[in-house]
Amino acid sequence: MPSGKLDDYVVVGMIGSGSFGQCKKIRRICDGKVLVWKEINYKEMTESEKQQLVTEVNLLRELKHTHIVQYYDRIIDRSQSMLYIITEYCPGGDLATLISQHRHQRKLLPECFIWQVMHQILLALEECHRSKENVGGKVMHRDIKPANVFLDGEGQVKLGDFGLARILHNTSLAKTFVGTPYYMSPEQYSCNSYDHRSDLWSIGCLLYELCALKPPFVASSQYKLAEYVCNGRFSRIPSKYSDDLHWTISQLLHVKPEKRPLLSQLLSLLEEKIPLAKPP
Ligand SMILES: CN(C)CCCNS(=O)(=O)c1cccc(Nc2nc(OCC3CCCCC3)c3[nH]cnc3n2)c1
């Protein structure tokens, strides 16, 4: 499938800026479909970093799943050293916005929504871990956080920005990595290691934050944050929520990665709990 050209699209709005660059709402001229493109300036990248970028984008192309933001196309503008990654637009916005709105309104999210987000994000993660097994190694997301989880027009969850985090971690773009690493796992602090179970830790942090409208571990300094994360002690989610939900989130927030449940165990537990969740 030949890649598109910039003039196949028209920019209809600016959504925001991320660690990789700007994110814009676009319309595909041929059929009027609303999409999104993320702009990455690769001018400062080394040849090997550019090759890694190509590899990451090719990984994105393979990920096709209801709960993963769908990749559509990529455009390279060599005259400006710009890469445009075109993906599905999620009109429901991101979970970071949703959490912020509920925090300001002092309004907790419904428990059923939290279970739904858990189920749909874990399905997305299962797809990544599954689809990469036959290509060796698992695709980890590496940057699961509320700002990377979106809602479509029906309130369905879409995990976004796969691979972009890896691009950022290992390239000159990394200097633009901003923000406090609230979701960094104990193993990343203690031995700078990251594996698929670290994504589960991040999902635990995300679900906790959906309940409490704040992360499980907060501190006035990154040193203190690391200490709290590695101790692994956190308050119960608000009493409105069931012990079942608190227990399940606590399983994801085990300090020892090997103590965290397997993805398959979590999905079986959820599919018993959310009967409608079973695929028809
Ligand atoms: C109903 N309201 C509560 C919500 C209104 C919602 N409308 S909105 O204001 O345009 C809006 C707001 C936020 C997101 C989206 N949709 C969206 N955003 C993406 O990335 C955002 C980007 C991520 C990096 C940092 C900068 C922002 C996407 N990436 C792939 N698909 C995407 N879709 C739309």
The ligand as a Gaussian input file, in Angstrom:
#p B3LYP/6-31G(d) Opt

LIG

0 1
 C      -15.879000      15.004000      25.340000
 N      -14.717000      15.731000      25.922000
 C      -14.534000      15.430000      27.358000
 C      -13.516000      15.334000      25.213000
 C      -13.396000      16.163000      23.968000
 C      -12.256000      15.603000      23.152000
 N      -12.073000      16.353000      21.944000
 S      -10.624000      17.009000      21.658000
 O      -10.362000      18.081000      22.549000
 O      -10.480000      17.247000      20.279000
 C       -9.492000      15.781000      22.010000
 C       -8.792000      15.911000      23.158000
 C       -7.860000      14.931000      23.446000
 C       -7.691000      13.856000      22.573000
 C       -8.495000      13.759000      21.428000
 N       -8.391000      12.709000      20.541000
 C       -7.245000      12.117000      20.194000
 N       -6.103000      12.591000      20.743000
 C       -4.935000      11.984000      20.424000
 O       -3.761000      12.404000      20.948000
 C       -3.835000      13.553000      21.819000
 C       -2.423000      14.071000      21.988000
 C       -1.581000      13.035000      22.696000
 C       -0.196000      13.563000      22.937000
 C       -0.219000      14.877000      23.663000
 C       -1.075000      15.898000      22.951000
 C       -2.479000      15.381000      22.731000
 C       -4.938000      10.895000      19.562000
 N       -3.938000      10.093000      19.077000
 C       -4.554000       9.203000      18.277000
 N       -5.870000       9.414000      18.249000
 C       -6.139000      10.466000      19.038000
 N       -7.303000      11.083000      19.343000
 C       -9.388000      14.738000      21.160000

